[in-house]
């Protein structure tokens, strides 16, 4: 879903995705046959903070390697295919932790001039 609306055509786009702290970085494929890290560009094309998002397994018995990442604030939901149910569970574990992280707080020892 994009901004609360289902896209007219659902298609898969290949990315190498890296989770660093609470940020997801997307590296686009150099070709349609990309399967290994070397087949993807070295610079991320986009990144998102997942703080406050929600990660869940997709309810699809035919695709047990698929999970969803939802940004309810903007009404966007993204579907990921991990390649195996084990990889999907690992991604889900780390994404769930990142989603529940708190944004960095301003230190309490700073002076205020109010």
QUIFENJO-V778857 format. One record per pair of residues at least 24 apart in sequence whose ideal C-beta (glycine too) atoms are under 6 Angstrom apart, sorted by the first residue. I is the first residue (numbers start at 1). J is the second residue. D is the distance in whole Angstrom. If there is no record, write none. Layout:
I:J:D
I:J:D
This chain:
1:77:4
2:76:6
3:75:5
4:75:3
16:40:4
19:94:6
22:49:5
22:50:6
22:51:5
22:98:5
22:101:5
23:47:5
23:49:5
24:48:5
24:50:6
50:98:5
50:99:5
51:101:6
51:103:6
53:99:5
55:92:5
55:95:4
55:96:5
55:99:6
67:92:5
